[in-house]
């Protein structure tokens, strides 16, 4: 039996729905059968990936409880062979899997997506952050000011009170009863310093953030964003609102100078 | 305490101990980092790595190269590893003599290879590719295993020796892995130690395992057991001083507890490599063969 065939068979055996043993494994004097020996690798593969999902989706796991989460995680492992070198990326499709598996409990996949995005922000790319001084310097030079998001900035949308659920779990409190929100709310996720952060967005701030992210990392100019907001929110004092938003964005460190650290 | 024995004694850097290493100098001469944990875009892992690297020499230890894969090595993985190597400037770069998946799938395990001439050629091809990218010899670790192949044509130590001879790669001997595999496959750990080329051995790992009665599992979640300390003594007698570290990946104790365990390794090395121990025990070893 050639190496290619052995490695194919070994891999296929570990992906199988049950451990069936293999005739290419030696039976040794130690008494363990070939099947028992293969079973160690078979179980280790599953436990290792379930552990990674537990670690990545910590809040989701607490919300679902050990038994339910472990069953869903095992089902995911069985149906999603890992294609990642970095085991930390294995849960990429887990929020989508939960949405399919639990169509009547949509807050679960919202919770999982939040866990996932916060984890990705943790070790996402670094960049130099724009400060108020940087902004004032650019303004004094008369330059066109382009706002670019830090590379870890991302958003997700909640249709349920998932943010409250996440916060309650994080504070080791009993989560509130799940309720559908009157309107979907966008959640901003990014890394400030070494720590992932998140907060909900008003409609106008969500529209402004969408403009900042609209050309991917190239960002958009202050003038363009202001004009777009004037058009979309005619009843709002955009100049005041946008000024407040801009200050908060600089405090939150979500605007990049475009220079990588 | 031993002085003048190369880089000294090390520990695996774990996130639980970041603050200890940042707060004050620790009695650890060097640190081993899991390469894969730092092959990320940015954030705290790389910031901590840079800060701690400023005060400690490091070695890089990978778990995902899959050097025995029939499909060859992942070029993107090698590119990221090289980038990290340039950042860390480690004393050496190691990974495991194993395979972890084929055809774009990853089993996230250190799977044993059949010890055949065909596998040797595959490993040779892959090691040469890695060494070409890294521009330095790759250091390969023996893995713990729970299964052996009917197809094997040579022992594990003969295979390791053949890889070193064919590629110029070096060896990271995991003393615990030798012990675990010798129990699981009923071979003599002394034969293993005496069967690999002395000049290739670059590092020792010491770790704990789980004794299931019928099989030993390499869990890295226990202190080093007496039998592995004894094998460490044998290894020191045979190879002389080799940079040694304690590897702990689960149930991670406080740093002072790990340093106390490292002090046991230091004391054993001091005992074995100085005084009359060598003469007495070389005789004992010869008689015992």
HADDOCK unambig.tbl for C-alpha pairs under 7 A between the chains (distance, minus, plus):
assign (segid A and resid 3 and name CA) (segid B and resid 70 and name CA) 6.93 0.50 0.50
assign (segid A and resid 3 and name CA) (segid B and resid 119 and name CA) 6.51 0.50 0.50
assign (segid A and resid 4 and name CA) (segid B and resid 70 and name CA) 5.92 0.50 0.50
assign (segid A and resid 11 and name CA) (segid B and resid 101 and name CA) 6.77 0.50 0.50
assign (segid A and resid 24 and name CA) (segid B and resid 149 and name CA) 5.62 0.50 0.50
assign (segid A and resid 24 and name CA) (segid B and resid 150 and name CA) 5.30 0.50 0.50
assign (segid A and resid 25 and name CA) (segid B and resid 147 and name CA) 6.20 0.50 0.50
assign (segid A and resid 25 and name CA) (segid B and resid 148 and name CA) 5.62 0.50 0.50
assign (segid A and resid 25 and name CA) (segid B and resid 149 and name CA) 4.68 0.50 0.50
assign (segid A and resid 25 and name CA) (segid B and resid 150 and name CA) 5.71 0.50 0.50
assign (segid A and resid 26 and name CA) (segid B and resid 148 and name CA) 5.50 0.50 0.50
assign (segid A and resid 26 and name CA) (segid B and resid 149 and name CA) 5.50 0.50 0.50
assign (segid A and resid 26 and name CA) (segid B and resid 150 and name CA) 5.14 0.50 0.50
assign (segid A and resid 28 and name CA) (segid B and resid 185 and name CA) 6.76 0.50 0.50
assign (segid A and resid 30 and name CA) (segid B and resid 184 and name CA) 6.87 0.50 0.50
assign (segid A and resid 30 and name CA) (segid B and resid 186 and name CA) 6.97 0.50 0.50
assign (segid A and resid 37 and name CA) (segid B and resid 146 and name CA) 5.68 0.50 0.50
assign (segid A and resid 37 and name CA) (segid B and resid 147 and name CA) 5.62 0.50 0.50
assign (segid A and resid 38 and name CA) (segid B and resid 147 and name CA) 6.83 0.50 0.50
assign (segid A and resid 45 and name CA) (segid B and resid 107 and name CA) 6.32 0.50 0.50
assign (segid A and resid 45 and name CA) (segid B and resid 108 and name CA) 6.94 0.50 0.50
assign (segid A and resid 81 and name CA) (segid B and resid 105 and name CA) 6.68 0.50 0.50
assign (segid A and resid 82 and name CA) (segid B and resid 105 and name CA) 5.65 0.50 0.50
assign (segid A and resid 82 and name CA) (segid B and resid 106 and name CA) 5.29 0.50 0.50
assign (segid A and resid 82 and name CA) (segid B and resid 107 and name CA) 6.84 0.50 0.50
assign (segid A and resid 83 and name CA) (segid B and resid 104 and name CA) 5.76 0.50 0.50
assign (segid A and resid 83 and name CA) (segid B and resid 105 and name CA) 4.54 0.50 0.50
assign (segid A and resid 83 and name CA) (segid B and resid 106 and name CA) 5.50 0.50 0.50
assign (segid A and resid 84 and name CA) (segid B and resid 106 and name CA) 6.26 0.50 0.50
assign (segid A and resid 85 and name CA) (segid B and resid 64 and name CA) 6.43 0.50 0.50
assign (segid A and resid 85 and name CA) (segid B and resid 106 and name CA) 6.53 0.50 0.50
assign (segid A and resid 86 and name CA) (segid B and resid 36 and name CA) 6.94 0.50 0.50
assign (segid A and resid 122 and name CA) (segid B and resid 43 and name CA) 5.94 0.50 0.50
assign (segid A and resid 123 and name CA) (segid B and resid 40 and name CA) 6.22 0.50 0.50
assign (segid A and resid 123 and name CA) (segid B and resid 41 and name CA) 6.07 0.50 0.50
assign (segid A and resid 123 and name CA) (segid B and resid 42 and name CA) 5.01 0.50 0.50
assign (segid A and resid 123 and name CA) (segid B and resid 43 and name CA) 4.47 0.50 0.50
assign (segid A and resid 123 and name CA) (segid B and resid 44 and name CA) 6.60 0.50 0.50
assign (segid A and resid 123 and name CA) (segid B and resid 45 and name CA) 6.92 0.50 0.50
assign (segid A and resid 124 and name CA) (segid B and resid 41 and name CA) 5.15 0.50 0.50
assign (segid A and resid 124 and name CA) (segid B and resid 42 and name CA) 5.25 0.50 0.50
assign (segid A and resid 124 and name CA) (segid B and resid 43 and name CA) 6.11 0.50 0.50
assign (segid A and resid 125 and name CA) (segid B and resid 41 and name CA) 4.48 0.50 0.50
assign (segid A and resid 125 and name CA) (segid B and resid 42 and name CA) 4.51 0.50 0.50
assign (segid A and resid 125 and name CA) (segid B and resid 43 and name CA) 6.73 0.50 0.50
assign (segid A and resid 126 and name CA) (segid B and resid 42 and name CA) 5.16 0.50 0.50
assign (segid A and resid 126 and name CA) (segid B and resid 43 and name CA) 6.22 0.50 0.50
assign (segid A and resid 194 and name CA) (segid B and resid 43 and name CA) 5.75 0.50 0.50
assign (segid A and resid 194 and name CA) (segid B and resid 44 and name CA) 5.14 0.50 0.50
